[in-house]
Amino acid sequence: MGETSFKLLGLSCIILSIFLFLGGLYIPKIMITSWINTVLKILGWMFLLGGIFLYKILKKEND
């Protein structure tokens, strides 16, 4: 994969993590169960770390 592909995939993961964080933090517990909030927050962290890894680290290895 090229440098642009890593940047695009990394930024997509970071953007997705923002939506997962917002869902985990602001959806009231009346609408969904509490374990779904926890899962959304964990997935948000995973996508954020994965996006940073793809955007920064793998991009530099291809240079």
GIMOUR-V260998 format. One line per field, one symbol per residue. psi: psi as a letter, one per 30 degrees, with the letter a starting at -180 (. if undefined). A space follows every 10 residues. Layout:
psi=???
This chain:
psi=kleeeeeeee eeeeeeeeee eeefefklfe ellffeeeee eeeeeeeeee eeeeeeefee ff.
